[in-house]
């Protein structure tokens, strides 16, 4: 048995063949699927899917890059959604500094930029102001969802991109209060050690099958047995030999097979351990 611990099953890519997609997952031995919310509306759809299909569970949250359009009643909406017994964690939440608003301003031509400059301040100052406000808003949203997770007794699914130090610093304030899983992990193993020492977990996607992903290969080979899970992040990050195509939960098996080779274990051993880890983390009813 395998568990896809991170999928986006509410996305439109799956609508044309949803039931067939579930059948392919079952045939591949993927018997439980965790669908992840990225906004309040996405979280509502995740809960609806979990309440309709017995093999699906929901994680509810707002992605850091959705912070600007997220609105002011996020926590209230998520708290209401969490009343469903099919909700097993909060997320995905975290920090993402990969595309900051200042970068967009730099690409704008001079006439567009002139309209957003404050008091004719130099452009670089405006870029810094925009980026600082964006990072602060993400941090506030992250902490609000961590607080909600503590209130509800749930763990968190963490998205981190180009924001390692800030993410770990914020999460450090919740040590002993909750656990997190850093999904789609691909940082140096020293960072894996750092989060595992704090009681958190990491999770691997189809990137582990890519030839040009040595950091992920090292992480998968060395991570402690009880500290990792497998996922697809579908419809993204399809593993080889499906790279570049739509990913789906059945490919969790390919991820697990690759991890097994890197760890010099059998598929059965990796499936058993990651299922045990996922059950412990998400506390499936």
Secondary structure, 3 states (H helix, E strand, C coil): CEEEEEECCCCHHHHHHHHHHHHHHHHCCEEEEEEECCCHHHHHHHHHHHHHCCCEEEEECCCHHHCCCCCCCHHHHHHHHCCCCCEEEEEEEEEECCCCHHHHHHHCCHHHHHCCCCCCCCHHHHHHHHHHHHHHHHHHHHHHHHHHHHHHCCCEEEEEECCHHHHHHHHHCCECCECEEECCCCCCHHHHHHHHHCCCEEEECHHHHCCCCHHHHHHHHHCCHHHEEECCCECCCCCCCCCCCCCCHHHHHHHHHHHHHHHCCCHHHHHHHHHHHHHHHHCCC
